Amino acid sequence: GHRTDERRFVREVLLTARLQHPGIVPVYAAGRWPSGEPFYAMKLVSGRSFDRVIAEAVELPARLALLPHVLAIAETLAFAHAQSIIHRDLKPSNVLVGEFGETVVIDWGLAKDLTGTIPDELPDLPAAPSGTISTLTQHGTVLGTLRYMPPEQARGLPVDQRGDVFALGAVLHHILTGNPPHHDLADHLLPARVSDGPPPDLHALAPGAPRELVAIARRAMATRPEDRYPSAEA
């Protein structure tokens, strides 16, 4: 896995360096140590993981107060999409929230350049702990974290901007219900459920949530990409 890690590392540097946006940590420098090991220097971002922030907001009104962060995530993804880059692994643990409300999307190691300028050709990565699948191969194998993953990605099919839209909907689902999608499902049942769709019934899971937000989350998490919002901007 060493070469794989290095290629993934270099990809993340190249992709992130193309994205100059307040919601993305800037790369200051990149190169190799005398030993040949690659390195890069990024701005130090202090903040808490968004999944922890959501967990601490026990009641729905406290979670609804976090919606500006979801909006900021959507704006950051809209910016990346305008540069033809999709994240492919969006989830609350890949978002940092700073002391003054800064919202930063991190871990672009599985991002894809839709123009093909930076080739999408990583060999197999080792599978991560249960509940996540972190393999990324030339054959479009599954990657990302299943509970936030669009069905087409779980099936190993190509993903475009609408895959990130699905993940945004899953983050909104987490805020509205207090739990990730399929949180009550055993890990070994997840791949089949995610691949098949349809998403969980939000009306039943979040009876007190504003209907408009439920409708937005449901459309973003539609099983078929063509039924979702066409872009993060939308």
QUINORKA-V357695 format. One record per run of one state. SS is the DSSP state (H for helix, E for strand, L for the rest). FROM is the first residue (numbers start at 1). TO is the last residue. If there is no record, write none. Layout:
ss | from | to
SS | FROM | TO
SS | FROM | TO
//
This chain:
ss | from | to
L | 1 | 1
H | 2 | 17
L | 18 | 23
E | 24 | 24
L | 25 | 26
E | 27 | 32
L | 33 | 37
E | 38 | 42
L | 43 | 47
E | 48 | 49
H | 50 | 56
L | 57 | 59
H | 60 | 64
L | 65 | 66
H | 67 | 82
L | 83 | 84
E | 85 | 86
L | 87 | 91
H | 92 | 94
E | 95 | 97
L | 98 | 102
E | 103 | 105
L | 106 | 111
E | 112 | 113
L | 114 | 131
E | 132 | 132
L | 133 | 144
E | 145 | 145
H | 146 | 148
L | 149 | 150
H | 151 | 154
L | 155 | 160
H | 161 | 177
L | 178 | 186
H | 187 | 196
L | 197 | 201
H | 202 | 205
L | 206 | 210
H | 211 | 220
L | 221 | 224
H | 225 | 227
L | 228 | 234
//
